[in-house]
C-alpha cells in the first residue's frame, strides 16, 4: 500500500499536519476530562456519600473508557483505515457497523454485570 505522490501528507509541513491530524483526539480528551470534573463537582454537591460512590465506580468507568477509546477504538480505526486505503469502502463500512454492534453488545454486557453483580463486586 503506497501513498499517492500528490498526497498532502507528503507535501505539507510536518508540524501543522500532525496538529491537524491530532486535534480531534486532543479535543475529545479535553472534553472528556471537563465532563469528568463537572460530574465529580455535581455529585460532590449531593453529599459525601454520593461522592464516595462515584469514587468507588471511577476505576470501572475509566476501564470502560480506556477499552472504548484506546484498545477497541484504536484497533477498529486502524482496520477501517486499512480498508479505506485499499479502496474497499464496503469493507470499511462493514467493519464500522460491526464495531458499533460490538460496542452495543459490550455496553449491554457491562450494564448487566453491574446491575446484577454490583453488590458482589463492590460489597
HELIX and SHEET records of a PDB file:
HELIX    1   1 UNK A    8  UNK A   11  1                                   4    
HELIX    2   2 UNK A   14  UNK A   46  1                                  33    
HELIX    3   3 UNK A   48  UNK A   66  1                                  19    
HELIX    4   4 UNK A   67  UNK A   71  3                                   5    
HELIX    5   5 UNK A   72  UNK A   85  1                                  14    
HELIX    6   6 UNK A   89  UNK A  122  1                                  34    
END                                                                             
